[in-house]
Amino acid sequence: MTDYRAAYGAGCDVCAFGQLGYWFRYHDSLRKNENEFFRLLDYVDVKHQAENIKAEVVMVIGPKDTVVFSKKQMATFNRNNSKKAVGFVRVRT
C-alpha cells in the first residue's frame, strides 16, 4: 500500500484503505492524533522506499480497480528510478 493520507482524503471507505476511516470513526473521532497516525503509516509506506528498488518494475493498471486505486499506486511507481514499464488492462463491457 502507498500514499495512505491521499487515499484517506479521497474517501475510499470501501477499498483496501477502508480501515483508515474505521480507525478514525471508532478510535479517534475528534482527529486529535491524525498527524501522528499518518506519520507512523508513512514509515511503512512503500513510496518512501521506491528509490531503493533496483529490479525492473512492471506495473499493470486496471482502470476500474476499486480495491487499490491506480492513481495512489502511481506515487510509488513515479519515484522508482529503475527500468520500468506500464501496462493497461482493457475492460470489455
Beta strands, then each sheet from edge to edge (+ up, - down):
strand 1: 57-61
strand 2: 84-88
sheet 1: 1+ 2+
end
